[in-house]
Amino acid sequence: MSTKRRRVIVVDDEAVMRQSLEMTLDRAGYDVAAFESARDALADLASGGADALITDMRMPGIDGHEVLKRTRELSDEVPVIVITGYGSVASAVDAMKGGAFDYIEKPFEPQRIEVTVARAIESCAKAREIERLKAQLEDREAPQLIIGVSRSMREVDQAIDNVAASDATVLVTGESGTGKELIAREIHRRSARREAPFLAVNCAALSAGLLESELFGHERGAFTGADRSRKGRFELADGGTILLDEVSEVDPAIQAKLLRVLQEKAFERVGSSYARKVDVRIVATTNRDLPRAITAGRFRQDLFFRLNVLPISAPPLREHKEDLAQLVDYLLETATRRGTHKKPLIPPGTMALFEAYDWPGNVRELANVLERAIVMVKSAEIAPEMLRDWLSAPAAGSGDANPFLGMTLAELELKALDANMKKFGGNRGQVAKALGMADRTLRDKLKKMQDDRSESAE
């Protein structure tokens, strides 16, 4: 079985040196592309890629420093080895600071070139693998299971099987806490991409600038604080799956860039004009009504069509309460496995309380209630009287209520804005001071609140 030869680009304006390097590397088993012109070498790198690049430091026109800079712009994965003559070592050291893998001083033995190239390729391959594994491990905390035997959950399970066999984009919709991210992970786990990375991005948690860098990466110096080049999630997930969680919250400018990735499988890092190709399967989730967001001008219709190729709807817990017993058992098992507490019993009265309650926070609220009971109660069983005050609405005859359980931070923020606007008679200065936020931030939040209400009224 033949092994693909590693490809090395050589650029040197001296014919004798160029031919010598080409012969040495060819004998060592490399596929060599040698160029007199740095411009031609860089064009070849852009079109065909390489496993390593060797450049002379002093050349007319584009010198070694410029070759290094442009190579870094094209790909920060290609190691650059600089060749320098006597008296130019200081310049080579500067190149090392600029990202060169190593430098070799003339004259040199052929073996030195062979060893340096082999070390450069191996080192960069290991670095790529470590980076890939670290990114993959970041997103492996959630269980890879679909719990439930109800008709609605069986339909979800079947839908996952159907879409997992495809590479098409999936849009998972549903209320907060229904397990949309879990569905996305299960799609990846059952797909042919299962051995490649699954990376999730919470689109609602990042500003437009941070989200762009997180998704697409950035070049060194692209913005203040960008002291080195950085890969984005699309590059790290190459060959695998990327989850765009709460995609409805993406800024319109970033929506246009996402559309391009979906259409052309290409993107540019922030601060770069070089288009990078990527093979990534996209799964997006949202708890919003995207058609209404389109009507309100907050979401691109063409992006929606690209995302909604294979739709899956995650049912709210109130619609499949027959799964409660299985869910409770699994969540208790998971929670006690993480800590030092023993798994408590759930008596019939507690299960009746659970079945009478509508769970506005869905499975996430159920998990939080059970974990709190394990930690706070420290009893062999979770009795119903222990839980009545914790549920966010009256259930099974209880007249007590906690209005905050099961609510998202966005919903809590909305209530705080409403309450303070009423308290201060709409005086924005007083409201901003009471909430501890800048006037501009308050203005933006009030505008979003008004837009959301307009959308709901349509």
Buried (B, 14 or more C-beta within 10 A) or exposed (E): EEEEEBBBBBBBBEEEBBEBBBEBBBEBEBBBBBBBBBBEBBEBBBEEEBBBBBBBBBBEEBBBBBBBBBBBBBBBBBBBBBBBBEEBEEBBBBBBEBBBBBBBBEEEEBEEBBEBBBBBBEEBBEEEEEBBEEBBEEBEEEBEEBBBEBEBBEBBBEBBEEBBEBBEBBBBBBBBBBBBBBBBBBBBBBBEBBEBBBBBBBBBEBEEBEBBBBBBBBBBEBEEEBEEBBBBBBBBBBEBBBBBBBBBBBBEEBBEBBBEBBEEBEBBBBBBEEBBEBEBBBBBBBBBBBEBBBEBEBBBEEBBEBBBBBEBBBBBBEBBBBBBBBBBEBBBEBBBEEEEBEBBEBEEBBBEBBEBBBBBBBBBBBBBBBBBBBEEBEEEEBBBEBBBEBBBBEBBEBEEBEEEBBBBEBEEBBEBBEEBBEEBEEEBEBBBBBBEBEEEEBEEBBEBBEBBEEBEEE
